[in-house]
Amino acid sequence: MKKFISKNYKGIFLALAIVLLIVVLIITFNSKNPAKMIQNLDGSEDQAEVLDEASEIEDEGDNVILLDNEEVYSFQMTDSNNILLTFERDGEDWVYTDDPSIDINEDRIEKLLNYITDVRFVDIIANEDEDGNGDEYGLNQDSPVYIIKDANGYSTFISLGKTDEETGQIYFALNYDFSTVYVNSGKLAGVNKYAIEDLIQ
């Protein structure tokens, strides 16, 4: 009788272990990937909400920039309409410097900052172009740029280049140094999808 009970417990334990493994695999493969979420955007009305959600998911790779959002004093961004926008912190609030009377969506600004204060790379390319330019990767002085300035006045410039259509990965450079090209998983491309309309109340 003891052997029968012992065999049944082993069988039940094995069945539970298999079920648990299947559940873990399903969760792992269904977990949200910010790069895929951004790559699959279709320009619908809820695009900004998808971008907000993707901004909160941890990206792949190693950090090249890691700041607390509260450390950012001001920032500039190129929006999806290719317009350079500037925002400054005024106490606890954000102000759009071109028109301070506009009521800013503070929550969305925090989501947007998630993209440019936690920037990661999955690969680095030493650009051996004779001129040291990044044209091959869509990086040059005219590339969309994102500038974050901390309270000490130190500015970091993030230039976005081409997106690899197959992988969704995006090339970027820091401080206009196109001799070193970083490759992001694709999450960083999300910052370029916000428009001014998404940032106001």
FIKOLZA-1660 file (N, C-alpha, C; in steps of 0.1 Angstrom, whole numbers, plus 5000, padded with zeros to 4 digits):
% residues 201
   i   px   py   pz ch aa at
   1 5008 4988 5000  A  M  N
   1 5000 5000 5000  A  M CA
   1 5009 5013 5000  A  M  C
   2 5020 5012 5008  A  K  N
   2 5029 5024 5008  A  K CA
   2 5035 5027 4995  A  K  C
   3 5039 5016 4988  A  K  N
   3 5045 5018 4975  A  K CA
   3 5035 5024 4965  A  K  C
   4 5022 5019 4966  A  F  N
   4 5012 5025 4957  A  F CA
   4 5010 5040 4959  A  F  C
   5 5009 5044 4972  A  I  N
   5 5008 5058 4976  A  I CA
   5 5020 5066 4971  A  I  C
   6 5032 5060 4974  A  S  N
   6 5044 5067 4970  A  S CA
   6 5045 5069 4955  A  S  C
   7 5041 5059 4947  A  K  N
   7 5041 5060 4932  A  K CA
   7 5031 5071 4928  A  K  C
   8 5019 5071 4934  A  N  N
   8 5009 5082 4931  A  N CA
   8 5014 5096 4934  A  N  C
   9 5021 5097 4945  A  Y  N
   9 5027 5111 4948  A  Y CA
   9 5037 5115 4938  A  Y  C
  10 5046 5105 4934  A  K  N
  10 5056 5108 4924  A  K CA
  10 5049 5112 4911  A  K  C
  11 5039 5105 4907  A  G  N
  11 5032 5108 4895  A  G CA
  11 5025 5122 4895  A  G  C
  12 5019 5125 4907  A  I  N
  12 5012 5138 4909  A  I CA
  12 5023 5149 4909  A  I  C
  13 5034 5147 4915  A  F  N
  13 5044 5157 4916  A  F CA
  13 5050 5159 4902  A  F  C
  14 5052 5149 4894  A  L  N
  14 5058 5150 4881  A  L CA
  14 5048 5158 4872  A  L  C
  15 5035 5154 4873  A  A  N
  15 5024 5161 4865  A  A CA
  15 5024 5176 4869  A  A  C
  16 5025 5179 4882  A  L  N
  16 5025 5193 4886  A  L CA
  16 5037 5201 4881  A  L  C
  17 5048 5194 4881  A  A  N
  17 5061 5200 4876  A  A CA
  17 5060 5203 4861  A  A  C
  18 5054 5194 4853  A  I  N
  18 5052 5196 4839  A  I CA
  18 5043 5208 4836  A  I  C
  19 5031 5208 4844  A  V  N
  19 5022 5219 4842  A  V CA
  19 5028 5233 4846  A  V  C
  20 5036 5233 4856  A  L  N
  20 5043 5245 4860  A  L CA
  20 5053 5250 4850  A  L  C
  21 5060 5241 4844  A  L  N
  21 5070 5244 4833  A  L CA
  21 5062 5250 4821  A  L  C
  22 5051 5244 4818  A  I  N
  22 5043 5249 4806  A  I CA
  22 5038 5263 4809  A  I  C
  23 5034 5266 4821  A  V  N
  23 5029 5279 4825  A  V CA
  23 5040 5289 4824  A  V  C
  24 5052 5286 4829  A  V  N
  24 5063 5295 4828  A  V CA
  24 5067 5297 4814  A  V  C
  25 5067 5287 4805  A  L  N
  25 5071 5289 4791  A  L CA
  25 5061 5298 4784  A  L  C
  26 5048 5296 4787  A  I  N
  26 5037 5305 4781  A  I CA
  26 5039 5319 4786  A  I  C
  27 5042 5322 4798  A  I  N
  27 5044 5335 4803  A  I CA
  27 5056 5341 4797  A  I  C
  28 5067 5334 4796  A  T  N
  28 5079 5339 4790  A  T CA
  28 5077 5343 4776  A  T  C
  29 5071 5335 4768  A  F  N
  29 5069 5338 4754  A  F CA
  29 5058 5348 4751  A  F  C
  30 5049 5350 4760  A  N  N
  30 5039 5360 4758  A  N CA
  30 5042 5373 4765  A  N  C
  31 5053 5374 4772  A  S  N
  31 5057 5387 4779  A  S CA
  31 5058 5397 4768  A  S  C
  32 5055 5409 4772  A  K  N
  32 5055 5420 4762  A  K CA
  32 5070 5425 4759  A  K  C
  33 5072 5427 4746  A  N  N
  33 5085 5431 4741  A  N CA
  33 5083 5445 4736  A  N  C
  34 5089 5455 4742  A  P  N
  34 5087 5469 4738  A  P CA
  34 5091 5472 4724  A  P  C
  35 5102 5465 4719  A  A  N
  35 5106 5467 4705  A  A CA
  35 5095 5462 4695  A  A  C
  36 5089 5451 4698  A  K  N
  36 5079 5445 4690  A  K CA
  36 5066 5454 4690  A  K  C
  37 5063 5459 4702  A  M  N
  37 5051 5467 4704  A  M CA
  37 5053 5480 4695  A  M  C
  38 5065 5486 4695  A  I  N
  38 5067 5498 4687  A  I CA
  38 5067 5495 4672  A  I  C
  39 5073 5483 4669  A  Q  N
  39 5074 5479 4655  A  Q CA
  39 5060 5477 4649  A  Q  C
  40 5051 5473 4657  A  N  N
  40 5038 5469 4652  A  N CA
  40 5028 5481 4653  A  N  C
  41 5032 5493 4656  A  L  N
  41 5023 5504 4657  A  L CA
  41 5017 5507 4643  A  L  C
  42 5005 5510 4643  A  D  N
  42 4998 5513 4630  A  D CA
  42 4992 5527 4629  A  D  C
  43 4996 5536 4637  A  G  N
  43 4991 5549 4636  A  G CA
  43 4977 5552 4641  A  G  C
  44 4972 5542 4649  A  S  N
  44 4958 5543 4654  A  S CA
  44 4957 5553 4665  A  S  C
  45 4945 5556 4669  A  E  N
  45 4943 5566 4680  A  E CA
  45 4950 5563 4693  A  E  C
  46 4951 5550 4696  A  D  N
  46 4957 5546 4709  A  D CA
  46 4972 5544 4708  A  D  C
  47 4978 5549 4698  A  Q  N
  47 4993 5547 4696  A  Q CA
  47 5000 5553 4708  A  Q  C
  48 4996 5564 4713  A  A  N
  48 5003 5571 4724  A  A CA
  48 5002 5562 4737  A  A  C
  49 4991 5555 4739  A  E  N
  49 4989 5546 4750  A  E CA
  49 4999 5534 4749  A  E  C
  50 5000 5529 4737  A  V  N
  50 5009 5518 4735  A  V CA
  50 5024 5522 4737  A  V  C
  51 5027 5534 4733  A  L  N
  51 5040 5539 4735  A  L CA
  51 5043 5541 4750  A  L  C
  52 5033 5546 4757  A  D  N
  52 5034 5548 4772  A  D CA
  52 5037 5534 4779  A  D  C
  53 5029 5524 4774  A  E  N
  53 5031 5511 4780  A  E CA
  53 5045 5505 4777  A  E  C
  54 5049 5507 4765  A  A  N
  54 5062 5502 4761  A  A CA
  54 5073 5509 4768  A  A  C
  55 5071 5521 4772  A  S  N
  55 5082 5529 4779  A  S CA
  55 5085 5524 4793  A  S  C
  56 5075 5516 4799  A  E  N
  56 5077 5511 4812  A  E CA
  56 5083 5497 4813  A  E  C
  57 5085 5491 4801  A  I  N
  57 5090 5477 4801  A  I CA
  57 5105 5478 4799  A  I  C
  58 5112 5471 4807  A  E  N
  58 5127 5471 4807  A  E CA
  58 5132 5466 4793  A  E  C
  59 5142 5474 4788  A  D  N
  59 5147 5471 4775  A  D CA
  59 5159 5460 4776  A  D  C
  60 5163 5455 4765  A  E  N
  60 5174 5446 4764  A  E CA
  60 5187 5453 4764  A  E  C
  61 5198 5447 4768  A  G  N
  61 5211 5452 4766  A  G CA
  61 5217 5459 4778  A  G  C
  62 5228 5466 4776  A  D  N
  62 5236 5473 4786  A  D CA
  62 5233 5488 4785  A  D  C
  63 5233 5494 4797  A  N  N
  63 5230 5509 4797  A  N CA
  63 5242 5517 4792  A  N  C
  64 5239 5527 4784  A  V  N
  64 5248 5537 4780  A  V CA
  64 5244 5550 4786  A  V  C
  65 5231 5552 4789  A  I  N
  65 5226 5563 4797  A  I CA
  65 5216 5557 4807  A  I  C
  66 5218 5562 4820  A  L  N
  66 5209 5558 4830  A  L CA
  66 5208 5570 4840  A  L  C
  67 5196 5576 4839  A  L  N
  67 5193 5588 4848  A  L CA
  67 5180 5586 4855  A  L  C
  68 5178 5591 4866  A  D  N
  68 5165 5592 4872  A  D CA
  68 5157 5604 4865  A  D  C
  69 5145 5602 4862  A  N  N
  69 5137 5612 4855  A  N CA
  69 5137 5625 4863  A  N  C
  70 5138 5625 4876  A  E  N
  70 5139 5637 4884  A  E CA
  70 5151 5645 4882  A  E  C
  71 5162 5638 4877  A  E  N
  71 5175 5645 4874  A  E CA
  71 5175 5654 4862  A  E  C
  72 5164 5652 4853  A  V  N
  72 5164 5659 4841  A  V CA
  72 5158 5673 4843  A  V  C
  73 5165 5683 4840  A  Y  N
  73 5160 5697 4842  A  Y CA
  73 5153 5702 4829  A  Y  C
  74 5158 5698 4817  A  S  N
  74 5151 5702 4805  A  S CA
  74 5154 5691 4794  A  S  C
  75 5146 5691 4784  A  F  N
  75 5149 5682 4773  A  F CA
  75 5144 5687 4760  A  F  C
  76 5150 5683 4749  A  Q  N
  76 5145 5687 4736  A  Q CA
  76 5143 5673 4729  A  Q  C
  77 5132 5673 4720  A  M  N
  77 5130 5661 4713  A  M CA
  77 5125 5665 4699  A  M  C
  78 5127 5656 4689  A  T  N
  78 5122 5657 4676  A  T CA
  78 5109 5648 4676  A  T  C
  79 5098 5655 4674  A  D  N
  79 5085 5647 4674  A  D CA
  79 5083 5639 4661  A  D  C
  80 5072 5632 4660  A  S  N
  80 5069 5624 4648  A  S CA
  80 5066 5633 4636  A  S  C
  81 5064 5646 4638  A  N  N
  81 5062 5656 4627  A  N CA
  81 5075 5662 4623  A  N  C
  82 5086 5658 4629  A  N  N
  82 5099 5663 4627  A  N CA
  82 5101 5677 4632  A  N  C
  83 5093 5681 4643  A  I  N
  83 5094 5694 4649  A  I CA
  83 5102 5692 4662  A  I  C
  84 5112 5701 4664  A  L  N
  84 5120 5701 4676  A  L CA
  84 5113 5708 4687  A  L  C
  85 5110 5701 4698  A  L  N
  85 5102 5706 4709  A  L CA
  85 5111 5708 4721  A  L  C
  86 5109 5718 4729  A  T  N
  86 5117 5720 4741  A  T CA
  86 5108 5721 4753  A  T  C
  87 5112 5713 4764  A  F  N
  87 5104 5713 4776  A  F CA
  87 5114 5716 4788  A  F  C
  88 5109 5724 4797  A  E  N
  88 5118 5727 4809  A  E CA
  88 5109 5724 4822  A  E  C
  89 5117 5720 4832  A  R  N
  89 5110 5717 4845  A  R CA
  89 5108 5731 4852  A  R  C
  90 5096 5733 4857  A  D  N
  90 5093 5745 4865  A  D CA
  90 5088 5739 4879  A  D  C
  91 5097 5737 4888  A  G  N
  91 5093 5731 4901  A  G CA
  91 5089 5716 4898  A  G  C
  92 5077 5712 4900  A  E  N
  92 5072 5699 4898  A  E CA
  92 5066 5697 4884  A  E  C
  93 5064 5708 4877  A  D  N
  93 5057 5708 4864  A  D CA
  93 5066 5710 4853  A  D  C
  94 5061 5705 4841  A  W  N
  94 5069 5707 4828  A  W CA
  94 5062 5718 4820  A  W  C
  95 5070 5726 4814  A  V  N
  95 5066 5737 4806  A  V CA
  95 5071 5736 4791  A  V  C
  96 5062 5737 4782  A  Y  N
  96 5066 5738 4768  A  Y CA
  96 5071 5752 4765  A  Y  C
  97 5084 5753 4762  A  T  N
  97 5090 5767 4762  A  T CA
  97 5085 5775 4751  A  T  C
  98 5081 5769 4739  A  D  N
  98 5076 5778 4728  A  D CA
  98 5062 5784 4731  A  D  C
  99 5055 5778 4741  A  D  N
  99 5042 5783 4745  A  D CA
  99 5039 5778 4759  A  D  C
 100 5044 5786 4769  A  P  N
 100 5042 5782 4783  A  P CA
 100 5027 5781 4787  A  P  C
 101 5018 5786 4780  A  S  N
 101 5004 5786 4783  A  S CA
 101 4997 5772 4781  A  S  C
 102 5004 5764 4773  A  I  N
 102 4998 5751 4769  A  I CA
 102 4999 5742 4782  A  I  C
 103 4988 5735 4784  A  D  N
 103 4987 5725 4796  A  D CA
 103 4993 5712 4791  A  D  C
 104 5005 5708 4798  A  I  N
 104 5012 5696 4794  A  I CA
 104 5007 5684 4801  A  I  C
 105 5007 5673 4794  A  N  N
 105 5003 5660 4801  A  N CA
 105 5015 5655 4808  A  N  C
 106 5016 5658 4821  A  E  N
 106 5028 5655 4829  A  E CA
 106 5031 5640 4829  A  E  C
 107 5020 5631 4830  A  D  N
 107 5022 5617 4830  A  D CA
 107 5029 5612 4817  A  D  C
 108 5024 5618 4806  A  R  N
 108 5030 5613 4793  A  R CA
 108 5045 5618 4792  A  R  C
 109 5048 5630 4797  A  I  N
 109 5062 5634 4797  A  I CA
 109 5071 5625 4805  A  I  C
 110 5066 5620 4816  A  E  N
 110 5074 5610 4824  A  E CA
 110 5076 5597 4816  A  E  C
 111 5066 5593 4809  A  K  N
 111 5067 5581 4800  A  K CA
 111 5077 5583 4789  A  K  C
 112 5076 5595 4783  A  L  N
 112 5085 5598 4772  A  L CA
 112 5100 5598 4778  A  L  C
 113 5101 5604 4789  A  L  N
 113 5115 5605 4795  A  L CA
 113 5120 5591 4798  A  L  C
 114 5112 5581 4801  A  N  N
 114 5116 5567 4803  A  N CA
 114 5125 5562 4791  A  N  C
 115 5121 5567 4779  A  Y  N
 115 5129 5563 4767  A  Y CA
 115 5143 5568 4767  A  Y  C
 116 5145 5581 4771  A  I  N
 116 5158 5588 4769  A  I CA
 116 5166 5589 4782  A  I  C
 117 5161 5584 4793  A  T  N
 117 5169 5584 4805  A  T CA
 117 5174 5570 4809  A  T  C
 118 5169 5560 4801  A  D  N
 118 5173 5546 4803  A  D CA
 118 5176 5540 4789  A  D  C
 119 5187 5544 4783  A  V  N
 119 5191 5540 4770  A  V CA
 119 5200 5528 4770  A  V  C
 120 5197 5518 4763  A  R  N
 120 5205 5506 4763  A  R CA
 120 5210 5502 4749  A  R  C
 121 5220 5494 4748  A  F  N
 121 5225 5490 4735  A  F CA
 121 5227 5475 4735  A  F  C
 122 5225 5468 4724  A  V  N
 122 5227 5454 4723  A  V CA
 122 5240 5451 4715  A  V  C
 123 5245 5461 4708  A  D  N
 123 5257 5460 4700  A  D CA
 123 5263 5474 4698  A  D  C
 124 5276 5474 4696  A  I  N
 124 5283 5486 4692  A  I CA
 124 5291 5484 4679  A  I  C
 125 5290 5494 4670  A  I  N
 125 5297 5493 4658  A  I CA
 125 5307 5504 4657  A  I  C
 126 5320 5500 4655  A  A  N
 126 5330 5510 4653  A  A CA
 126 5330 5514 4638  A  A  C
 127 5325 5526 4636  A  N  N
 127 5323 5531 4623  A  N CA
 127 5336 5535 4617  A  N  C
 128 5340 5528 4607  A  E  N
 128 5354 5530 4601  A  E CA
 128 5353 5539 4588  A  E  C
 129 5342 5546 4586  A  D  N
 129 5341 5555 4575  A  D CA
 129 5352 5565 4576  A  D  C
 130 5358 5568 4564  A  E  N
 130 5369 5578 4564  A  E CA
 130 5365 5591 4570  A  E  C
 131 5353 5596 4567  A  D  N
 131 5349 5609 4571  A  D CA
 131 5343 5608 4585  A  D  C
 132 5342 5596 4591  A  G  N
 132 5337 5595 4604  A  G CA
 132 5322 5599 4605  A  G  C
 133 5315 5598 4594  A  N  N
 133 5301 5601 4594  A  N CA
 133 5293 5588 4595  A  N  C
 134 5280 5589 4599  A  G  N
 134 5272 5577 4601  A  G CA
 134 5261 5576 4591  A  G  C
 135 5263 5581 4579  A  D  N
 135 5253 5581 4568  A  D CA
 135 5248 5567 4565  A  D  C
 136 5257 5557 4566  A  E  N
 136 5253 5543 4563  A  E CA
 136 5243 5538 4573  A  E  C
 137 5243 5544 4585  A  Y  N
 137 5233 5540 4596  A  Y CA
 137 5222 5550 4598  A  Y  C
 138 5221 5560 4588  A  G  N
 138 5211 5570 4589  A  G CA
 138 5214 5581 4600  A  G  C
 139 5227 5582 4603  A  L  N
 139 5231 5591 4614  A  L CA
 139 5239 5603 4608  A  L  C
 140 5235 5615 4610  A  N  N
 140 5242 5627 4606  A  N CA
 140 5236 5639 4614  A  N  C
 141 5241 5651 4611  A  Q  N
 141 5237 5663 4618  A  Q CA
 141 5222 5665 4617  A  Q  C
 142 5216 5660 4607  A  D  N
 142 5201 5662 4605  A  D CA
 142 5192 5651 4610  A  D  C
 143 5198 5641 4617  A  S  N
 143 5190 5630 4623  A  S CA
 143 5182 5636 4634  A  S  C
 144 5170 5629 4637  A  P  N
 144 5162 5633 4648  A  P CA
 144 5171 5633 4661  A  P  C
 145 5170 5643 4669  A  V  N
 145 5179 5644 4681  A  V CA
 145 5171 5646 4693  A  V  C
 146 5176 5641 4704  A  Y  N
 146 5169 5642 4717  A  Y CA
 146 5180 5646 4727  A  Y  C
 147 5178 5657 4734  A  I  N
 147 5188 5663 4742  A  I CA
 147 5182 5664 4756  A  I  C
 148 5190 5658 4766  A  I  N
 148 5186 5658 4780  A  I CA
 148 5196 5667 4787  A  I  C
 149 5191 5676 4795  A  K  N
 149 5200 5684 4803  A  K CA
 149 5197 5682 4818  A  K  C
 150 5208 5680 4826  A  D  N
 150 5205 5678 4840  A  D CA
 150 5206 5692 4847  A  D  C
 151 5204 5691 4860  A  A  N
 151 5204 5704 4868  A  A CA
 151 5218 5710 4869  A  A  C
 152 5228 5703 4866  A  N  N
 152 5242 5709 4866  A  N CA
 152 5245 5715 4852  A  N  C
 153 5236 5714 4843  A  G  N
 153 5238 5720 4829  A  G CA
 153 5245 5711 4820  A  G  C
 154 5247 5698 4823  A  Y  N
 154 5254 5689 4814  A  Y CA
 154 5243 5684 4804  A  Y  C
 155 5246 5684 4791  A  S  N
 155 5237 5680 4781  A  S CA
 155 5242 5667 4774  A  S  C
 156 5233 5658 4771  A  T  N
 156 5236 5646 4764  A  T CA
 156 5227 5646 4751  A  T  C
 157 5233 5644 4740  A  F  N
 157 5226 5644 4727  A  F CA
 157 5225 5630 4722  A  F  C
 158 5213 5626 4719  A  I  N
 158 5210 5612 4713  A  I CA
 158 5205 5614 4699  A  I  C
 159 5212 5610 4689  A  S  N
 159 5208 5610 4675  A  S CA
 159 5203 5597 4671  A  S  C
 160 5191 5596 4665  A  L  N
 160 5185 5584 4660  A  L CA
 160 5187 5582 4646  A  L  C
 161 5191 5570 4642  A  G  N
 161 5194 5567 4628  A  G CA
 161 5183 5558 4622  A  G  C
 162 5187 5549 4613  A  K  N
 162 5178 5540 4606  A  K CA
 162 5173 5529 4615  A  K  C
 163 5162 5524 4612  A  T  N
 163 5157 5512 4619  A  T CA
 163 5158 5500 4609  A  T  C
 164 5164 5489 4614  A  D  N
 164 5165 5477 4606  A  D CA
 164 5151 5471 4604  A  D  C
 165 5147 5470 4592  A  E  N
 165 5133 5466 4589  A  E CA
 165 5131 5451 4593  A  E  C
 166 5141 5443 4593  A  E  N
 166 5139 5429 4597  A  E CA
 166 5139 5427 4612  A  E  C
 167 5148 5433 4619  A  T  N
 167 5149 5431 4633  A  T CA
 167 5142 5441 4642  A  T  C
 168 5139 5453 4636  A  G  N
 168 5133 5464 4643  A  G CA
 168 5144 5472 4652  A  G  C
 169 5156 5467 4651  A  Q  N
 169 5167 5474 4659  A  Q CA
 169 5169 5488 4653  A  Q  C
 170 5173 5497 4661  A  I  N
 170 5176 5511 4657  A  I CA
 170 5190 5515 4660  A  I  C
 171 5196 5522 4651  A  Y  N
 171 5210 5527 4653  A  Y CA
 171 5209 5541 4660  A  Y  C
 172 5218 5544 4669  A  F  N
 172 5219 5557 4675  A  F CA
 172 5233 5561 4678  A  F  C
 173 5235 5573 4680  A  A  N
 173 5249 5579 4684  A  A CA
 173 5247 5589 4695  A  A  C
 174 5258 5591 4702  A  L  N
 174 5257 5601 4713  A  L CA
 174 5266 5613 4710  A  L  C
 175 5261 5624 4714  A  N  N
 175 5269 5637 4713  A  N CA
 175 5275 5639 4700  A  N  C
 176 5268 5636 4689  A  Y  N
 176 5272 5638 4675  A  Y CA
 176 5285 5630 4672  A  Y  C
 177 5289 5620 4679  A  D  N
 177 5301 5612 4676  A  D CA
 177 5296 5600 4668  A  D  C
 178 5297 5601 4655  A  F  N
 178 5292 5591 4646  A  F CA
 178 5303 5580 4644  A  F  C
 179 5314 5581 4650  A  S  N
 179 5324 5571 4649  A  S CA
 179 5321 5559 4657  A  S  C
 180 5312 5560 4667  A  T  N
 180 5307 5549 4675  A  T CA
 180 5292 5549 4673  A  T  C
 181 5288 5538 4667  A  V  N
 181 5273 5536 4664  A  V CA
 181 5268 5525 4674  A  V  C
 182 5258 5529 4681  A  Y  N
 182 5251 5519 4690  A  Y CA
 182 5239 5513 4684  A  Y  C
 183 5236 5501 4687  A  V  N
 183 5224 5494 4682  A  V CA
 183 5215 5491 4694  A  V  C
 184 5203 5496 4693  A  N  N
 184 5193 5494 4704  A  N CA
 184 5183 5484 4699  A  N  C
 185 5177 5477 4708  A  S  N
 185 5168 5466 4705  A  S CA
 185 5156 5470 4696  A  S  C
 186 5153 5483 4697  A  G  N
 186 5142 5489 4689  A  G CA
 186 5133 5497 4698  A  G  C
 187 5134 5495 4711  A  K  N
 187 5125 5503 4720  A  K CA
 187 5128 5518 4719  A  K  C
 188 5140 5522 4717  A  L  N
 188 5144 5536 4716  A  L CA
 188 5136 5543 4704  A  L  C
 189 5132 5536 4694  A  A  N
 189 5125 5541 4683  A  A CA
 189 5111 5547 4687  A  A  C
 190 5106 5543 4698  A  G  N
 190 5093 5547 4703  A  G CA
 190 5093 5562 4706  A  G  C
 191 5104 5568 4711  A  V  N
 191 5104 5582 4714  A  V CA
 191 5101 5591 4702  A  V  C
 192 5105 5586 4690  A  N  N
 192 5103 5593 4678  A  N CA
 192 5088 5592 4673  A  N  C
 193 5080 5585 4680  A  K  N
 193 5066 5583 4675  A  K CA
 193 5056 5592 4682  A  K  C
 194 5060 5599 4693  A  Y  N
 194 5052 5609 4699  A  Y CA
 194 5051 5622 4691  A  Y  C
 195 5039 5627 4691  A  A  N
 195 5037 5640 4684  A  A CA
 195 5033 5651 4695  A  A  C
 196 5034 5663 4692  A  I  N
 196 5031 5674 4702  A  I CA
 196 5017 5672 4707  A  I  C
 197 5008 5667 4698  A  E  N
 197 4994 5665 4702  A  E CA
 197 4992 5655 4713  A  E  C
 198 5002 5646 4714  A  D  N
 198 5002 5635 4724  A  D CA
 198 5006 5641 4738  A  D  C
 199 5013 5652 4738  A  L  N
 199 5019 5657 4750  A  L CA
 199 5012 5668 4757  A  L  C
 200 5001 5672 4751  A  I  N
 200 4993 5682 4757  A  I CA
 200 4979 5677 4762  A  I  C
 201 4974 5683 4772  A  Q  N
 201 4961 5679 4778  A  Q CA
 201 4950 5682 4769  A  Q  C
% end
